[in-house]
Amino acid sequence: GTAVLLPQMGLVNAAITTAICIERFRPTLIGMSGICGGFQKRASLGQLLISSMSYEYQSGKWSTDGFLHEPYQVSTDHATLVRLRALAASDQLISSLEAGFTGERPKVESSPEVCIFTSGSAVIASETYLRQVELVHRKVTALDMEVYAIQRAAELSTSMPPCICAKTVVDMCGVEKDDALHAYGSFISANFMISAVKNHFEVPQ
């Protein structure tokens, strides 16, 4: 396998880099780990979230009535999603993912969840704007800057490899942001990705 570090954050960098890698390496599976923001009442700090579907909250039209959303979505394929749900529900998953980590951990342990992501090119640190984004889909749980682009690039490629995206909530997208859980979030989401890849290839095709 090959691990790729994006040159910068954001949808454009993620889409271009993913498309180039798919065409150059022809992988049978792709994915992304990392950190994300969470929506209040549906996500918790330190919670591992796995994408079942993603969409871009920025697509639409500006008019005299304001911004009219027109979100396009990409779903994780059913076979991959079944495996991810089973892995997310497995016993002692978080304990195994945390093994060897020595930094700051979330105060309350949360169970991993397979859920809906929304992506955009800007960092959001405004609760007012976040509420507008949240209105696009009543069940959206996570907000990030790349997942939609990764999944869309895979969907549009000629080989269409299955795509697994998992990120850890490190803030609730408000004005109060810090780096306290960044190392933890990166660590367990990367470990989950390793487990998900192994699980994908161990299951009979």
C-alpha positions as CSV (number, residue, x, y, z in Angstrom):
1,G,0.0,0.0,0.0
2,T,0.9,3.7,-0.3
3,A,0.3,6.4,2.3
4,V,-0.1,9.9,0.8
5,L,0.1,13.3,2.6
6,L,-2.1,16.0,1.0
7,P,-0.1,19.1,0.1
8,Q,-2.8,21.3,1.7
9,M,-6.2,20.9,3.3
10,G,-9.3,21.4,1.3
11,L,-11.6,19.9,-1.4
12,V,-9.5,20.9,-4.4
13,N,-6.3,19.5,-3.1
14,A,-8.0,16.3,-1.9
15,A,-9.8,15.7,-5.2
16,I,-6.8,16.3,-7.4
17,T,-4.4,14.3,-5.3
18,T,-6.8,11.4,-5.0
19,A,-7.5,11.3,-8.8
20,I,-3.8,11.3,-9.6
21,C,-3.1,8.5,-7.1
22,I,-6.0,6.4,-8.3
23,E,-4.9,6.7,-11.9
24,R,-1.2,6.2,-11.1
25,F,-1.4,3.3,-8.6
26,R,-4.7,1.7,-9.6
27,P,-5.5,0.7,-6.0
28,T,-8.2,-1.8,-5.1
29,L,-9.1,0.2,-2.0
30,I,-8.6,3.9,-1.0
31,G,-9.3,5.8,2.2
32,M,-8.6,8.7,4.4
33,S,-8.1,9.2,8.1
34,G,-7.8,12.4,10.1
35,I,-9.7,14.8,12.3
36,C,-13.0,16.6,11.9
37,G,-15.6,18.8,13.5
38,G,-18.8,17.5,15.0
39,F,-22.4,18.7,15.3
40,Q,-23.8,19.1,18.8
41,K,-26.3,16.4,19.9
42,R,-25.1,14.0,17.3
43,A,-21.3,13.8,17.9
44,S,-19.0,13.9,20.9
45,L,-15.4,15.1,21.4
46,G,-13.0,12.3,20.7
47,Q,-15.6,10.2,18.9
48,L,-14.5,8.2,15.8
49,L,-16.8,8.7,12.9
50,I,-16.9,6.7,9.7
51,S,-18.5,8.0,6.5
52,S,-21.6,6.3,5.2
53,M,-22.4,9.2,2.8
54,S,-20.9,12.7,2.2
55,Y,-21.9,15.9,0.5
56,E,-20.5,19.4,-0.2
57,Y,-22.4,22.1,1.7
58,Q,-21.0,24.9,-0.5
59,S,-22.7,23.8,-3.7
60,G,-25.8,25.8,-4.8
61,K,-26.7,29.3,-5.9
62,W,-26.6,32.8,-4.4
63,S,-29.7,34.8,-5.1
64,T,-31.6,37.8,-3.8
65,D,-33.2,35.3,-1.3
66,G,-29.8,34.3,0.0
67,F,-27.9,31.0,-0.6
68,L,-30.0,28.2,-2.1
69,H,-28.3,24.9,-1.3
70,E,-28.0,22.2,-3.9
71,P,-25.9,19.4,-2.3
72,Y,-24.6,16.6,-4.3
73,Q,-23.8,13.4,-2.4
74,V,-21.7,10.3,-2.6
75,S,-22.5,7.1,-0.7
76,T,-20.1,4.5,0.5
77,D,-20.9,1.3,-1.4
78,H,-23.1,-1.2,0.4
79,A,-20.7,-4.1,0.7
80,T,-18.0,-1.9,2.2
81,L,-20.5,-0.2,4.5
82,V,-21.7,-3.6,5.9
83,R,-18.1,-4.4,6.8
84,L,-17.5,-1.0,8.3
85,R,-20.6,-1.2,10.5
86,A,-19.6,-4.6,11.8
87,L,-16.0,-3.4,12.6
88,A,-17.3,-0.2,14.3
89,A,-19.6,-2.4,16.5
90,S,-16.9,-4.9,17.5
91,D,-16.0,-5.3,21.2
92,Q,-13.1,-3.4,22.6
93,L,-12.5,-1.5,19.4
94,I,-11.6,1.8,20.9
95,S,-9.3,0.1,23.5
96,S,-7.4,-1.6,20.7
97,L,-7.1,1.6,18.6
98,E,-5.8,3.6,21.6
99,A,-3.1,1.0,22.5
100,G,0.3,2.7,22.7
101,F,-1.1,6.3,22.7
102,T,0.3,8.4,25.6
103,G,-1.1,11.8,25.0
104,E,-4.3,13.6,26.1
105,R,-7.5,11.6,25.6
106,P,-11.2,12.7,25.6
107,K,-12.8,12.9,29.0
108,V,-15.6,10.6,28.0
109,E,-15.3,7.6,25.8
110,S,-17.7,7.5,22.9
111,S,-18.6,4.5,20.6
112,P,-17.6,4.8,17.0
113,E,-20.4,5.7,14.6
114,V,-21.0,5.2,10.9
115,C,-22.6,8.5,9.8
116,I,-23.1,11.4,7.3
117,F,-20.2,13.8,6.6
118,T,-20.4,17.2,5.0
119,S,-17.4,18.9,3.5
120,G,-16.3,22.4,2.5
121,S,-13.2,24.4,1.7
122,A,-13.2,26.7,4.7
123,V,-12.6,26.2,8.4
124,I,-15.7,27.0,10.4
125,A,-15.4,28.7,13.8
126,S,-18.8,30.3,13.9
127,E,-21.9,28.7,15.6
128,T,-24.2,30.9,13.5
129,Y,-22.8,29.7,10.2
130,L,-22.6,26.2,11.5
131,R,-26.4,26.2,12.1
132,Q,-26.9,27.2,8.4
133,V,-24.8,24.3,7.3
134,E,-26.6,21.9,9.6
135,L,-30.0,22.8,8.1
136,V,-28.9,21.2,4.8
137,H,-29.3,17.6,6.2
138,R,-31.1,16.8,9.4
139,K,-28.8,13.8,10.2
140,V,-25.4,15.3,9.3
141,T,-22.9,14.4,12.1
142,A,-19.4,15.4,10.9
143,L,-17.9,18.4,9.1
144,D,-14.5,18.3,7.4
145,M,-12.6,19.7,4.4
146,E,-11.8,16.5,2.3
147,V,-14.1,13.5,2.7
148,Y,-16.6,14.4,-0.1
149,A,-13.7,15.1,-2.5
150,I,-12.0,11.8,-1.7
151,Q,-15.3,9.8,-2.2
152,R,-16.2,11.7,-5.3
153,A,-12.8,11.2,-6.9
154,A,-13.2,7.5,-6.4
155,E,-16.7,7.5,-7.8
156,L,-15.6,9.3,-11.0
157,S,-12.5,7.2,-11.6
158,T,-12.4,4.5,-14.2
159,S,-11.6,1.8,-11.7
160,M,-14.0,3.1,-9.0
161,P,-12.2,1.6,-5.9
162,P,-14.2,1.2,-2.7
163,C,-13.5,4.1,-0.4
164,I,-13.2,4.2,3.4
165,C,-13.1,7.6,5.2
166,A,-12.8,7.8,9.0
167,K,-12.1,10.9,11.2
168,T,-12.2,11.7,14.8
169,V,-14.1,14.7,16.3
170,V,-11.7,17.2,17.8
171,D,-14.0,20.2,18.1
172,M,-17.6,21.2,17.8
173,C,-17.0,23.8,15.1
174,G,-17.7,26.8,17.4
175,V,-15.4,29.7,18.3
176,E,-13.6,27.7,21.0
177,K,-11.1,25.5,19.2
178,D,-7.8,24.1,20.4
179,D,-5.3,21.4,19.5
180,A,-5.8,19.3,22.6
181,L,-7.3,16.2,20.9
182,H,-5.5,16.5,17.5
183,A,-2.9,13.9,18.2
184,Y,-5.4,11.5,19.7
185,G,-7.8,11.9,16.8
186,S,-5.1,11.4,14.2
187,F,-3.8,8.3,16.1
188,I,-7.0,6.4,16.5
189,S,-8.4,7.2,13.0
190,A,-5.2,6.1,11.4
191,N,-5.3,2.9,13.5
192,F,-8.9,2.4,12.5
193,M,-8.0,2.7,8.8
194,I,-5.4,0.0,9.2
195,S,-7.9,-2.3,10.8
196,A,-10.5,-1.5,8.1
197,V,-8.1,-2.3,5.3
198,K,-7.1,-5.6,6.9
199,N,-10.8,-6.4,7.5
200,H,-11.6,-5.6,3.9
201,F,-9.1,-8.0,2.5
202,E,-9.8,-10.8,5.0
203,V,-13.4,-11.0,4.1
204,P,-14.1,-13.4,1.2
205,Q,-14.9,-11.5,-2.0
